[in-house]
Amino acid sequence: MPSYDDALALFYEWTETESLRRHGIAVEASMAELARQRGGDVEAWRMAGLLHDLDYERHPTPDEHPAVGVAELARRGYPEEIRQAILGHAPYTGVARETEMARALFAADELSGFVTAVARVRPDGLAGLTPRSVKKKLKDKRFAAAVSRDDIRQGADELGVELDALVQTVIDGMAREASRLDLT
């Protein structure tokens, strides 16, 4: 299996925009925290989070994303579990989320983006951010309007956790990487 360093090099090779890089790192951080809590392989879950939108800049259409990236990962020897989780993070692929990793990636993706948006409008970034503050912003449909609130709720449901607990997990994971995310 390729190493995390291999995944990081691939990520930077395929992902050029700073915003998408930060998103990949945010989802990676959330996945690491979820893996720690749920007994997953932290390195594998981190790689799934980091690489889930690998092909998005080059192949942004539903016909190609995430299939092109997953084909590249297969070519490079990434495990089936990571590739299936990445396919499952995009509901339009129709790929069932059958593993904990796949369910976690789906749950972490939209929520990590939303927590990033909330942290960006706060003077302290992630410091002191609470699930209550995040949920308050979720109610404002104009704030980070592109983020699917339904996917966030469905992600918590699929993991079998309360939304507050999932939000706290994502905050905790991202806080560990706050400097990498420029959210300090």
Contacts in CASP RR format, 6 or more apart in sequence:
PFRMAT RR
TARGET T0000
AUTHOR 0000-0000-0000
METHOD contacts of the structure
MODEL  1
MPSYDDALALFYEWTETESLRRHGIAVEASMAELARQRGGDVEAWRMAGL
LHDLDYERHPTPDEHPAVGVAELARRGYPEEIRQAILGHAPYTGVARETE
MARALFAADELSGFVTAVARVRPDGLAGLTPRSVKKKLKDKRFAAAVSRD
DIRQGADELGVELDALVQTVIDGMAREASRLDLT
1 44 0 8 1.000
1 77 0 8 1.000
1 78 0 8 1.000
1 79 0 8 1.000
2 10 0 8 1.000
2 47 0 8 1.000
2 76 0 8 1.000
2 77 0 8 1.000
2 78 0 8 1.000
3 43 0 8 1.000
4 43 0 8 1.000
4 46 0 8 1.000
4 47 0 8 1.000
6 76 0 8 1.000
7 46 0 8 1.000
7 47 0 8 1.000
7 50 0 8 1.000
7 51 0 8 1.000
7 78 0 8 1.000
8 50 0 8 1.000
10 51 0 8 1.000
10 54 0 8 1.000
10 72 0 8 1.000
10 76 0 8 1.000
11 21 0 8 1.000
11 24 0 8 1.000
11 50 0 8 1.000
11 51 0 8 1.000
11 54 0 8 1.000
12 21 0 8 1.000
14 54 0 8 1.000
14 55 0 8 1.000
14 57 0 8 1.000
14 58 0 8 1.000
14 69 0 8 1.000
14 72 0 8 1.000
15 21 0 8 1.000
15 24 0 8 1.000
15 53 0 8 1.000
15 54 0 8 1.000
15 56 0 8 1.000
15 57 0 8 1.000
16 57 0 8 1.000
17 57 0 8 1.000
20 53 0 8 1.000
20 56 0 8 1.000
20 57 0 8 1.000
22 116 0 8 1.000
22 181 0 8 1.000
22 182 0 8 1.000
23 53 0 8 1.000
23 112 0 8 1.000
23 113 0 8 1.000
23 116 0 8 1.000
24 49 0 8 1.000
24 50 0 8 1.000
24 52 0 8 1.000
24 53 0 8 1.000
24 112 0 8 1.000
25 50 0 8 1.000
25 177 0 8 1.000
25 180 0 8 1.000
25 181 0 8 1.000
26 112 0 8 1.000
26 113 0 8 1.000
26 115 0 8 1.000
26 116 0 8 1.000
26 174 0 8 1.000
26 177 0 8 1.000
26 181 0 8 1.000
27 49 0 8 1.000
27 50 0 8 1.000
27 52 0 8 1.000
27 53 0 8 1.000
27 105 0 8 1.000
27 108 0 8 1.000
27 109 0 8 1.000
27 112 0 8 1.000
27 113 0 8 1.000
28 46 0 8 1.000
28 47 0 8 1.000
28 49 0 8 1.000
28 50 0 8 1.000
28 177 0 8 1.000
29 112 0 8 1.000
29 173 0 8 1.000
29 174 0 8 1.000
29 176 0 8 1.000
29 177 0 8 1.000
29 180 0 8 1.000
29 181 0 8 1.000
30 49 0 8 1.000
30 108 0 8 1.000
30 111 0 8 1.000
30 112 0 8 1.000
30 169 0 8 1.000
30 170 0 8 1.000
30 173 0 8 1.000
30 174 0 8 1.000
31 45 0 8 1.000
31 46 0 8 1.000
31 48 0 8 1.000
31 49 0 8 1.000
31 101 0 8 1.000
31 104 0 8 1.000
31 105 0 8 1.000
31 108 0 8 1.000
32 42 0 8 1.000
32 45 0 8 1.000
32 46 0 8 1.000
32 173 0 8 1.000
32 176 0 8 1.000
33 169 0 8 1.000
33 170 0 8 1.000
33 172 0 8 1.000
33 173 0 8 1.000
33 176 0 8 1.000
34 45 0 8 1.000
34 104 0 8 1.000
34 107 0 8 1.000
34 108 0 8 1.000
34 159 0 8 1.000
34 169 0 8 1.000
35 41 0 8 1.000
35 42 0 8 1.000
35 44 0 8 1.000
35 45 0 8 1.000
35 46 0 8 1.000
35 101 0 8 1.000
35 104 0 8 1.000
36 42 0 8 1.000
37 169 0 8 1.000
38 100 0 8 1.000
38 104 0 8 1.000
40 100 0 8 1.000
40 101 0 8 1.000
44 79 0 8 1.000
44 81 0 8 1.000
44 82 0 8 1.000
44 101 0 8 1.000
45 101 0 8 1.000
45 104 0 8 1.000
45 105 0 8 1.000
47 78 0 8 1.000
47 82 0 8 1.000
48 81 0 8 1.000
48 82 0 8 1.000
48 85 0 8 1.000
48 86 0 8 1.000
48 101 0 8 1.000
48 105 0 8 1.000
49 105 0 8 1.000
49 108 0 8 1.000
49 109 0 8 1.000
51 69 0 8 1.000
51 73 0 8 1.000
51 78 0 8 1.000
51 82 0 8 1.000
51 86 0 8 1.000
52 66 0 8 1.000
52 85 0 8 1.000
52 86 0 8 1.000
52 89 0 8 1.000
52 105 0 8 1.000
52 109 0 8 1.000
53 65 0 8 1.000
53 66 0 8 1.000
54 66 0 8 1.000
54 69 0 8 1.000
54 72 0 8 1.000
54 73 0 8 1.000
54 86 0 8 1.000
55 64 0 8 1.000
55 65 0 8 1.000
55 66 0 8 1.000
55 67 0 8 1.000
55 68 0 8 1.000
55 69 0 8 1.000
55 72 0 8 1.000
56 65 0 8 1.000
56 66 0 8 1.000
58 68 0 8 1.000
59 65 0 8 1.000
59 68 0 8 1.000
59 69 0 8 1.000
62 90 0 8 1.000
62 92 0 8 1.000
65 90 0 8 1.000
66 86 0 8 1.000
66 87 0 8 1.000
66 89 0 8 1.000
66 90 0 8 1.000
66 93 0 8 1.000
67 87 0 8 1.000
67 93 0 8 1.000
69 86 0 8 1.000
70 83 0 8 1.000
70 86 0 8 1.000
70 87 0 8 1.000
73 82 0 8 1.000
73 83 0 8 1.000
73 86 0 8 1.000
74 83 0 8 1.000
81 99 0 8 1.000
81 101 0 8 1.000
81 102 0 8 1.000
82 101 0 8 1.000
84 95 0 8 1.000
84 98 0 8 1.000
84 99 0 8 1.000
84 102 0 8 1.000
85 97 0 8 1.000
85 99 0 8 1.000
85 101 0 8 1.000
85 102 0 8 1.000
85 104 0 8 1.000
85 105 0 8 1.000
86 105 0 8 1.000
87 93 0 8 1.000
87 95 0 8 1.000
88 94 0 8 1.000
88 95 0 8 1.000
88 96 0 8 1.000
88 97 0 8 1.000
88 102 0 8 1.000
88 105 0 8 1.000
88 106 0 8 1.000
89 102 0 8 1.000
89 105 0 8 1.000
89 106 0 8 1.000
89 109 0 8 1.000
91 106 0 8 1.000
91 151 0 8 1.000
96 102 0 8 1.000
97 103 0 8 1.000
97 105 0 8 1.000
97 106 0 8 1.000
97 158 0 8 1.000
103 155 0 8 1.000
103 158 0 8 1.000
103 159 0 8 1.000
104 159 0 8 1.000
106 151 0 8 1.000
106 154 0 8 1.000
106 155 0 8 1.000
106 158 0 8 1.000
107 152 0 8 1.000
107 155 0 8 1.000
107 156 0 8 1.000
107 158 0 8 1.000
107 159 0 8 1.000
107 166 0 8 1.000
108 170 0 8 1.000
109 151 0 8 1.000
110 147 0 8 1.000
110 148 0 8 1.000
110 151 0 8 1.000
110 152 0 8 1.000
111 152 0 8 1.000
111 155 0 8 1.000
111 166 0 8 1.000
111 167 0 8 1.000
111 170 0 8 1.000
112 170 0 8 1.000
112 174 0 8 1.000
113 144 0 8 1.000
113 147 0 8 1.000
114 134 0 8 1.000
114 137 0 8 1.000
114 138 0 8 1.000
114 144 0 8 1.000
114 147 0 8 1.000
114 152 0 8 1.000
115 126 0 8 1.000
115 129 0 8 1.000
115 134 0 8 1.000
115 167 0 8 1.000
115 170 0 8 1.000
115 171 0 8 1.000
115 174 0 8 1.000
116 174 0 8 1.000
116 181 0 8 1.000
116 183 0 8 1.000
117 137 0 8 1.000
117 143 0 8 1.000
117 144 0 8 1.000
117 147 0 8 1.000
118 129 0 8 1.000
118 133 0 8 1.000
118 134 0 8 1.000
118 137 0 8 1.000
118 144 0 8 1.000
119 125 0 8 1.000
119 126 0 8 1.000
119 129 0 8 1.000
119 174 0 8 1.000
119 183 0 8 1.000
120 183 0 8 1.000
122 129 0 8 1.000
125 178 0 8 1.000
125 183 0 8 1.000
125 184 0 8 1.000
126 171 0 8 1.000
126 174 0 8 1.000
126 175 0 8 1.000
126 178 0 8 1.000
126 181 0 8 1.000
126 183 0 8 1.000
126 184 0 8 1.000
127 175 0 8 1.000
127 178 0 8 1.000
127 184 0 8 1.000
129 171 0 8 1.000
130 168 0 8 1.000
130 171 0 8 1.000
131 163 0 8 1.000
131 164 0 8 1.000
131 165 0 8 1.000
131 167 0 8 1.000
131 168 0 8 1.000
131 171 0 8 1.000
132 164 0 8 1.000
134 167 0 8 1.000
134 171 0 8 1.000
135 163 0 8 1.000
135 164 0 8 1.000
135 167 0 8 1.000
137 143 0 8 1.000
137 144 0 8 1.000
138 149 0 8 1.000
138 152 0 8 1.000
141 149 0 8 1.000
152 163 0 8 1.000
153 163 0 8 1.000
155 166 0 8 1.000
156 162 0 8 1.000
156 163 0 8 1.000
156 165 0 8 1.000
156 166 0 8 1.000
159 166 0 8 1.000
161 169 0 8 1.000
174 181 0 8 1.000
174 183 0 8 1.000
178 184 0 8 1.000
END
